[in-house]
């Protein structure tokens, strides 16, 4: 039984090295995911702030136009180009 102790120690050392490397990879992946989520959350917050600011500006413009009695600016209608004639010879 004493002769197997070095083999067991080597096997245990290899297993612990593999386990430690796996834990380090897992920690790196979790850190990367955390960073991506933080970036996504920051982007969402920025876009939301921009949207809310635009909605507030649009509302203020509409209220000003209502107070002035002016109609909101109408969108310009799209015009189509006249179709070209194709001549076949």
C-alpha positions in Angstrom: 0.0 0.0 0.0 2.9 2.3 0.7 4.1 1.9 -2.9 0.9 3.4 -4.3 1.1 6.7 -2.3 3.4 8.5 -4.9 1.1 7.5 -7.7 -2.0 8.7 -5.8 -0.2 11.9 -5.0 0.7 12.5 -8.7 -2.8 11.7 -9.8 -4.3 14.0 -7.2 -1.9 16.8 -8.2 -2.9 16.4 -11.9 -6.6 16.4 -11.0 -6.2 19.5 -8.9 -4.3 21.3 -11.6 -7.1 20.5 -14.1 -9.7 21.6 -11.7 -7.9 24.8 -10.9 -7.5 25.6 -14.6 -11.2 25.0 -15.1 -12.1 27.3 -12.2 -9.9 30.0 -13.7 -11.6 29.7 -17.1 -15.0 29.8 -15.5 -14.1 32.9 -13.5 -12.8 34.6 -16.7 -16.0 33.8 -18.6 -18.2 35.0 -15.7 -16.1 38.3 -15.6 -16.5 38.7 -19.4 -20.3 38.2 -19.1 -20.5 40.7 -16.3 -18.7 43.3 -18.4 -20.9 42.7 -21.4 -24.0 43.0 -19.2 -22.8 46.3 -17.7 -22.0 47.7 -21.2 -25.5 46.6 -22.4 -27.2 48.2 -19.4 -25.3 51.4 -19.9 -26.2 51.5 -23.6 -29.9 50.9 -22.7 -29.9 53.6 -20.1 -28.3 56.1 -22.5 -30.8 55.3 -25.3 -33.7 55.5 -22.9 -32.5 58.9 -21.7 -32.3 60.1 -25.3 -35.7 58.8 -26.1 -37.3 60.5 -23.1 -35.5 63.7 -23.9 -36.8 63.6 -27.5 -40.4 62.8 -26.3 -40.2 65.8 -23.9 -39.0 68.1 -26.7 -41.7 66.8 -29.0 -44.3 67.4 -26.4 -43.1 70.9 -25.7 -43.1 71.7 -29.4 -46.6 70.4 -29.8 -47.8 72.4 -26.8 -46.2 75.6 -28.2 -47.8 75.0 -31.5 -51.2 74.5 -29.8 -50.8 77.7 -27.9 -49.9 79.6 -31.0 -52.8 78.0 -32.9 -50.5 76.7 -35.6 -51.0 73.4 -37.2 -48.2 70.9 -36.9 -45.9 70.7 -39.9 -47.2 68.2 -42.4 -44.9 65.7 -43.8 -44.0 66.1 -47.4 -45.5 63.6 -49.8 -43.2 61.4 -51.7 -43.1 61.9 -55.4 -42.4 59.1 -57.8 -40.2 59.4 -60.8 -41.9 58.9 -64.1 -41.3 55.5 -65.5 -38.9 55.3 -68.3 -39.9 53.8 -71.7 -38.0 50.8 -72.8 -37.4 50.4 -76.5 -36.8 46.9 -77.8 -35.2 46.5 -81.2 
